[in-house]
Amino acid sequence: MEAAARRQAILDRLRTADRPVSASSLAAELNVSRQIIVGDIALLRAAGMDIVATPRGYKLGESSGLLRTVATIHTKEQVEQELLTIVDNGCTVIDVVVEHPVYGQLTGQLQISSRYDVEQFLARVQAHDAAPLSMLTGGIHLHTLRCPDAAACERACAALKAAGLLLDD
C-alpha cells in the first residue's frame, strides 16, 4: 500500500471508530510498523487534520462545544471527585496542565468524558503506581474543558467551587 493510500485508510478508520484506536492496532491492520503509523499521524496533523492522541489511542478531534480553561487545586485523594464533578455536569476534560519550575509547562492529554473514562484513568494511575501531574505543583493545575454550552461550563465550575476544588482568584 502506498503512503497516501495508507494515510487515507488511517483517516477512514478514525472516522468510523467509536473509541480511540491505538497505533499498534492501526499498524496490524495496515501491515506496517507502529513507527510508520506514528509518522503518518504526524504528517496528517501537519496537513491540518485534527487528530488527538489520548492515552487509549488516536481519535479525530471534536470541533463542537466551548473550550474553557479552569484552574483547580486538590489532593491526590480528590482526583476522582474533581473528574466526576466535571463529567457529571456534561463536560469533557481534554487535558491537564501544570507549570513545572524546571521544565516549564507540562501537558498531559486526558480526553475524559464519562464516569467510565474516569474509572479507566484511575485504574491506569493505580496500575502504574503513578502520581497525577498536579502533584508536582502542590495540587494546582489547569484543565481544558470542552463543554456543550455555556450553561454546562457554569454548572461544572459552580460544582467545583462548591466542592472547594476551584482555585479562587
Order of alpha helices (4+ residues) and beta strands (2+ residues): alpha-alpha-alpha-beta-beta-beta-alpha-beta-beta-alpha-beta-alpha
